[in-house]
Amino acid sequence: MPFLRADGLLEEVGRNIYVATSAAKAWCNSGNDLDFIRIIHSHKRFVGEMIVFATNVVTRNDIYEEAKKYGLNLEKARWIMGFLLEAGVLEETQYLHVKATPLGLKFALGLPLMAPSVEEQEINNKNSQKDNDTEIIISNPNEHLFERLRVAARDPMAESKASGVAFEELIAEMFAYMGFESKRIGGAGNTDVVVRWKDCNGKIVTAVVDGKSKSSGSVTHTDVSDVAIETHKEKNSADYVAIIGPGFSGDTIKNHARKKGFSLITDEELIDIAQNVQALGFSLDEIALLFIVPNGLAQLSELIDARKREKEILTLVISTFKQEQDAMESLSARDLYFLLRRTELSPSLEELISAFETLSKDEVGVLTQVKKASATENTTYEIHGGKYCVNRLRALANAIEKGLS
């Protein structure tokens, strides 16, 4: 709903009462995807511009970086890109790579396009530099592991080891890094890696993983032996099967894997998941979605995006309290809804209520209830002992981490 409002498709005519805008009604009548893109373009920057930017093949990360120059965060850039792909004005040439279609380029020529402002570019460059500096500090200890996996995925003889051995060892390390019990087996007649974990019911779950290091950068159906994989699965009493490689070429292997229930995971997907699940705090059951066929990876991606948004909203709520509390003394979720509805995140009332509930829990305690109201959204809070709460939570996390090491 926040995106529909921001993109001129819904408008609030009363408290919690919404109607479709005239542009939205016209689009509903026409049913034309390009009309929908025109509406979004008129309300948000970097829509038609995204098509032009992808005249030649670019990576998704390239687009996200360019979006920052127009004041768009990663989530909004993904939102826009999804519609452009659906409308056929962008196409995914391979995993994480997109390009404008001939229809897209022709369509973009009819749109009024703008360039990012110099001032905005400078601000975003400074912010990006800060983010990068922070990321270097956080991710440096494990970046070497990720880079080694990238290299080994495309070099079967990586690290001067026998064919595929380094890749198999690094796959096992990646799953161990995410918290699974993971072991490289290898050798004739057995799987490359066995991954185990306890699900939420205490049951031991097992997955066998087949690593395919390919100098060509693509795994095809001729590289995979059904008989061998089924044997590995039976031998290890496995519940799931995954094949990990640098990329997968052709519909044959994808259709066959879907039919057999084999999950196809690229090294970049595995790295992206590993980076996000640690930063966002995912359970093993949630991470294990990557083994589910056919939609597990997509579900996990959506979960990661949702968790990122939750985190951003929590940050926005705290910063708004810090700015407004002196003037307003205490604030409710509804107060913040009206204060933040025109911001970039534009959180919904439900999202704000959830954020308030999280921040006011006894174990967090950043927000303290001031006046309870019959309607949850009208209950007011004040920020209390923020620095103390942060230190207490950090000390608790350190104690847990030390105990587990």
N, C-alpha and C positions, 0 to 999 in steps of 0.2 A: 503493500500500500504506500509506503513512503516514496518509492520510486514512481509509482503511478501519479501521485500528487505532484512530485517535482517535475515530471515530464509532461504536465499539462493534460492528463487524461482524467483525473478526478479532482474535484474541489469540495472543500468542506463548507456547507451552507449553514450548519448549526453544530452544536456540540455533538460529536460522534455521528453526524449525519452527512453523507457524501452523495454527490451526484456526478454522473459522467459529464465532462465538458462538451461543448458543441463540436469541437474538433474530434473528440473521442466518438461521439455519436455518428459523425460523418464517416469516420474510419470503419466503425462497426457495419455501416450500411454498404461501404465499398468492399470491405474484406481484403483490401490490397495491402500486402506487406510493405510496399514502398511508401504508401501513405502513412503507415505507422512510423516508419523511419523518418519521414519528413516532419512529423509532429515532434518526435524526440529531438531532432536536429534543431528545431526552432526554440527548444527550451533548455538545451544542454550543449555545452561546448564539446568539441572533439567527437563529432558523430560522422558527418561527411568528411571531416578532416582525417578521421581514422582510415577511411577507405582510400583516400589519396596517399596517406602515409604508407599504405600497404600495396602501392603500385607494383613494387617488386616484392619477392618473398621476404618476410620479416618474422622474427620470433615474437611470441606473446610478450616476453619480457621487454623487447624493444618498444612495443606498443604501450606497455604500462609506464615505461620511462617517459615516452613522449606525452602520454596523458597528463603526467605531473605538470608539464609546462602549461597546460590549460586548466590547471587547478582541480583535476580529477584524481581521486584515489584509485587504488587497484580494484576495489570492489565495483565501483561505478564503471571503470573501464571494461571489466569482465561482463557486466550487465549489458553494456552497449554492444560489445563484441558478439555476445550470444545472439542478440537480435539481428545483427548484420550477417552472421553466418546462417541463421534461420531464413533470412530473406533472400539469400543467394547472392548478396553483393560482396561477401567475403567467402573464401573457401579455405579449408584446412588442407594444405598440401602434404603435410606429415605432422606427426605429433609435435605440438608447441610451435608450429610454423603456419602462417596464414598468408594469403595473397588476395588482392582485389580481383574479382571476376570482370570480364568485359562489360557485363551489365552494370556492375558496381561503379566502374570508372565512368561509364556513360551517364549513370544516374548522378554521380557526384558533381559532374560538370554543370548540372542544373541547380546546384545548391549554393547559397551564399556562404563562402568559406572565410574563416578568419585565421590569423596567425596568433601564436601566444604572445602576450605583451612582454616587453623586455623586463619590466619590473617584476612581473609574475615569474618569469623564468629565473631571475636572480634569486627571488625568495625560495622557489622550489629547489634550485640548485643548492642553496645554503642548507635547506631542510634535508635534502637528499644526502648532502655531505655528512650532516649530523647523524642521519639514520645509518649511513654506511659505516661511519666511525663506530657507532654503537654495535652494529652488526658484526664488524670485524672482531670487536672485543668478545662478543658473545659466542660467535660461531667458529673462531679460529681453532680451538682445540680439536674440533671434529672436521674442519674443512679439508684437512689432509686425507681423511678417510673417504670423504665424498669424491675428491679429485682422483684418488687411486681407483675407486670404483668406476668412474667415467673412463679412465684410461684402460683398465682391464676389460671393460665391456667391449672395447674395440681392438684390443691387442691380446689374442689368445696366449701369447708367450710373455705377457707382462711380468715384471719383476724377476725376469730370468728363471721362471718356473715352467714346469711342463704345461702343455696346452690346456688352457682353461682353469688351471689350478688356482691361480691368483684371484680370478673372478669368483670362483666358488668360495674361497676363503673370505673374501671381502663381503660377499652376500651374507655369509654366516655372521660376520662382524656387524653388518648393518642391522640385522634382526636382533642381535644381542644388544646393540646400542639402543634399540627401541623398547627393550625390556623383555623380549622373548627368551626362552631357552633355545639356543640355536647351536647346531654342530655340523661341521662339514664332514660328510662321510666319504664320498667319491669312490673311485675304484670300479672295476668291472662288475656289472650285475647289481649295482646299488645306486640310489639317488645321490645327487650332489650334496644337498643340504637338507637336514631335518629340523623343522621348527615346531616347538611345543609351547603350550600355555594352558592355564586353567581358566575356563570361562566363568561367568558370574555365578553359575550353579556348582562350581567346584569340579567340573568334569575336565579331564585332560583332553585337549584337542591337539591333533597333529596335522601338519602340512608338510608335504615333500616339495622341494624346490629344485628345478632343473635350470642350471645356468648355461646360457648360450653366448659365448664371446665370439663376435664376428667382426673381422677387419672390414668387411663391406658395410657394416653399420646396420644390416637388416637380417633378421631371421625369417626363413621361409618354411613352408610346410615340409619340404624335403629334409630339413634339419632336425625334425622332431619325429621320434619313434613312439607311436601309440602303445605298441606292445611293451616296450621298455618302461614307459611311464606308468602304465597300468600295473606292471610287475613291481615297480618301486613302491607304488601306492599300496598294493596288497601286502608286500613284505614288511612295510612299516606301519601297517594298520592305519593308514592316513585318512583323514576326513577331507582334506583339500589338496589340490595340486596347483602349483604356480610355475610358469616358465618366465625367466627373467633374461632380457637381452637388450641390446642398444636400440632396437626397433623391430617392427614386424611388418613384412612386406607381402602385399596381396590379400585378397579376400578369403582365399582358401584356408590359410592357417587361422584366420580370425573366426571364420564360420565353423571350422572344425573344432577349434578350442571351445567355442560357445556350446557346441553340441556335446562335447565330452565333459564340459564343466571345468576346463583348465583356465586359470586366470593368466592373462598375458600382461606382464608388467615391464616397462622399460626402466633402465637404470636411472633416468632423470625423474621418472615418476616416483621411484623408490626413494631417491634423495629428497625430493620435494616433500614427500610424506614424512620422512625421518626428521627433517628440519622443523616441520610444522607441529608434529605430534608432541615433541618435547617442549616447544615454546608455548603450546596451548593446553597441555595437560590432558592427553587422551588415555583412556583405558586400553588394555590389550584387546578386549572385545571390540572396541570401536576401531582400532587399527586393523584388526583382523578382517574388516570389511573388504580389504584389498584382495582377499582370497575368494570372495563371493562372485559367482558368475550368474547373470551377465552384467549386473549394474553396481557391483560392490565398489569399484573404483570411483564411479560417479557419485555414489552416496557418500563416500568418504570425503571427496572433494567438496561436496555441498556442506558437509559437517564442518570441515575446516573453515570454509568461508563464513558459516554461521558463527563459529566460535571466535573468529577474528572480529566479526562485527560486534559480538557481545563484549569483547575486550575493549574495542574502540568506544562503545557506548559507556562502559564503566569509567573510562578515562574522561570522557566528555562530561559525565554527571559530576565527578569529583571536581574537575576544573571549573564547572559552572557554579557549584556550591562555593568554591573558593572566591569567585568573582562577585557573587550576588548575595552571600549570606549577611554581610555587614549591613546592606541596605534593606533586606527583606527578613532578616533574623532566622526564619525557618522556611523550608520549601517543601512542596509536595510534588508527586509525580506529575500531576496536572500542571503545576506551575512550570516545571521544566519542559513539559510538552509544548506549551505556548512559547517559551523562550527559545526552544531549539528546533521548532518545526521548519524553519527556513534555513537551517544550517546544512552543511554538506551531507551529514549523516541522516538528518531528519528522522530521529527515532520515533517509533509509534508509542502510544500511551502504554500498550501492553509491554513493550520492550523496556520502557522506563520503570514500570511497576516491578518487573523482574529484576532490573538493576538495583532498585531500592531494597528489594528483599534480600539480594545477595550481600549488599554492603552493610545492611543492618543486622545480619546474623550475629549471634553471640561470638562465634569463633572469628568473625571479621571485625565487626564493631566500629567501622569508620563512621557510619551514620547512626545517630541516636534519635529515637522517636520523641517528639515534643508534644504533639496533640493528635490523639487518635480520632479518626472520623468514621462514620458509618460506611462510606465509600472508600475503598483502599486507596484510590488515586488521590484522595483529598487529605490523607494522613500526612502531617508535616514532620520534617526531620531537620536536624542540624548536624554539621560535620563536627566531630569531636575526637581529639587525640589522634589525628591522622598519622603523625610521625611515629607515635608510640605503637599504633596498630601495625604499621609497616614493619617496624623493627621486631615486633612480637611474631608476626607471620614469617619473617625471614629467619628468625632464630629457630622457629619450629620446623621450617623446611630444611634448614641446615642440620638439625638434630636427626630428622628422619633420613636425610641423605647419608649422613655419617653412619647411622645404624645399618643402612642397607649396603654400604660399601664393603 
